[in-house]
Amino acid sequence: MARSDNRREPRFDDDEEDELRAERRPPPRARARKKSRRSRSLLGSLVYWSVTLALWGAIAGGGLAVYYGARLPPIDQLAVPTRPPNIAILDVNGELLANRGDTGGAAIRLGDLPPYVPKAFIAIEDRRFYAHWGVDPIGIGRAIVRNVTGRGGMQGGSTLTQQLAKNLFLTQERTISRKIQEAILALWLERKYSKDQILELYLNRVYFGSGAYGVEAAAERYFGHGAKTITLSEAAILAGLMKAPSKLAPDRNPEGAAERAAQVIAAMAQEGHISEAMAKAALGHPARARQDIGAGSINYAADYVMDMLDDTVGAIDQDIVVTTTIDARMQMAAEGALKQELDEKGAKFGVAQGALIAMDPNGAIRALVGGRDYSESQFNRAVSAKRQPGSAFKPFVYLTGLEQGLTPESVREDGPLDVKGWRPENYSRQYLGPVTLTKALSLSLNTVAVRVGLEVGPKTVAKTAHRLGIQSELQPNASIALGTSEVTPLELVAAYAPFANGGIAVQPHVILKVKTAAGKALYQRKGASLGRVIAPQYVAMMNDMMRETLLTGTARKAELPGWEAAGKTGTSQDFRDAWFVGYTGRLITGVWLGNDDNSPTKKASGGTLPVEIWSRFMGVALKGQQVAGLPSGAWRSENAAIPEEIAKPIDDLIGLFTGEPKPAPRPQPARTAPAPRPPAAIPGGSPQEAPPPVAEARPDLPLPRAAAPAPREIDDLLPPEDIPTVGSIERPRQRRGASERSVFEQLFGGG
């Protein structure tokens, strides 16, 4: 086939090459210019939107600030709230016992603190405190970076000023609204106060845990002394508490507190607040928080002071100092004696709680322990618990008998007794026959106490007890002689005071004086007597009788070498309460043991644990004091030989009282009866403390008497006779024959 002349061969010159390319590439320089223009456009967009967002954010933030700021009080009406008043409670020697009030400590000036104390808080909480104006953007940014990167743990951006604003004006809630208000208030504080004033306010208001507000309260709470004498290592612990007051409390978490304190010291050294040598010394000798001795029983006394303070000075609007009658040494001895005895023997005797109260013969309370452990129970049993005193009430029965004409040597029958079906019995169910009142009281014979109570009249017994200081209502029935009406330990001890001071009624008191922190006197107790309530001769008789309780009776375990002492044990029905109230010429002390739910103990009687606690305490409390005897005097026995029919004056009247015929004479059993048996449940009665083994009683032999008291010094004489009399003191009355006295007078003694 012939080739066509019109056929054209392809050409590959430059023009043709250009025509065959799908796309033409720009030269390198052109491409660079285009990329630069694109980058500038992106950056411009970023800047634009950043500025726009920042602007809108500022507008939104300003709007929120205006909104939440409007919810605050007007700035011109803002004022730093008055610091709640503090009540400093001192003992009789001026030693600080406790602080009470919302803050728990007095205010302290910045200039009175060691320089490293405020610097410790600045170093760990707000290093730029003196550079910012209330809100620190740099600090906030640093905290955000550390929180995001996880370096240094979670950080807060609040300044000391913001923290102060929160403590003064706001709640502890964590919300955006609260943070905005906090910042606004911080700015206001910075405008109104100087940096040092803000720092002083902060140190006096911030919370340190354990109920302590302010550095002074914290120093007392954790280290037992004021902030003026705080050490560098102690300051580091307190500053470290700001992170977590409860979690890092040095008395509960010493390891955590020490670790945080080391961080504070390192920060102080880094900022140049302390030298390297000071830092090494503080790290080498870390502070240790004090541990409360025992159960912190001083809080019971402090609570009682606060109860009495309102009646003493009324409303409190400033810091005050209260000087009390409490003796810190005696208080510690009381707490130790009670706690040690209960720790050693409480479980064995089924006793969970106790109380002790001691006062001098003028009514000044020297020690008050309201329970075994204040941290477990704040109920003050010494002043608030009403319990049956049992046989500890019998001195009021016998005093009434003395005032009706009996004497310590008067004889009454210890034998079976039936009062309308109620048959009071002695602990051992043994009966000793005719016994003197002294012996009946020392051995705590129930039947004799009931006989005397019926003879003088239950109403008269109640009047006597009220006259001496019992405030509680008393039921004037036959069982009153066995202490079945409830009383508090405080009033029972106060009612024993006239036996120790010569017959003068006392008003228990715990506050001596009150003054402001600046020294202005608000109250000063003046010595005042409530008057004579027992005639001197009866005081002497009762002291002779109650001395015998410690010599040969139910309290013979009491040990107080060198001192003349007297007292009475008590045990309520089913061993629910165990008591001992004993006294010397210097101190009256009452001990109660039992259970809060009124459950029976395991036969804990007044002659066991209470006597031992009393002896432990009194041995320490009276150490170093000048020995003083008990008020005494001469009295004449009127019963040298009393026929049996007089020794049992109410036996013939039992039928009249009960509606039953006179019981036939019962043969007297041998005095060495079988071994004691547990007491029967006596409705409304009290079990008898176990007396010592009694030999066979022989009417022809004289009954034992207490040793003659030692001669008294002039200071130990009875109070003057011209002390005014309060209430009615029954004087000895001429005994009338049975024919001259009515049946009711013979039965109730006119009561």
Secondary structure, 3 states (H helix, E strand, C coil): CCCCCCCCCCCCCHHHHHHHCCCCCCCHHHHHHHHHHHHHHHHHHHHHHHHHHHHHHHHHHHHHHHHHHHCCCCHHHCCCCCCCCEEEEECCCCCEEEEEECCCCCCCCHHHCCCHHHHHHHHHHCCCCCCCCCCCHHHHHHHHHHHHHCCCCCCCCCCHHHHHHHHHHCCCCCCHHHHHHHHHHHHHHHHHCCHHHHHHHHHHHCECCCCCECHHHHHHHHHCCCHHHCCHHHHHHHHHHHHCCCCCCCCCCHHHHHHHHHHHHHHHHHCCCCCHHHHHHHHHCCCCCCCCCCCCCHHHHHHHHHHHHHHHHCCCCCCEEEEECCCHHHHHHHHHHHHHHHHHHHHHHCCCEEEEEEECCCCEEEEEECCCCCCCCCCCHHHHCCECCHHHHHHHHHHHHHHCCCCCCCEEEECCCCECCECCCCCCCCCCEEEEHHHHHHCCCHHHHHHHHHHHCHHHHHHHHHHHCCCCCCCCCHHHHHCCCCECHHHHHHHHHHHHHCCECCCCECEEEEEECCCCEEEECCCCCCCECCCHHHHHHHHHHHHHHHHCCCCCCCCCCCCCCEEEEEECHHHCEEEEEEECCCCEEEEEEECCCCCCCCCCCCCCHHHHHHHHHHHHHCCCCCCCCCCCCCCCCCCCCCCHHHHCCCHHHHHHHHCCCCCCCCCCCCCCCCCCCCCCCCCCCCCCCCCCCCCCCCCCCCCCCCCCCCCCCHHHCCCCCCCCECCCCCCCCCCCCHHHCCHHHHHHCCC
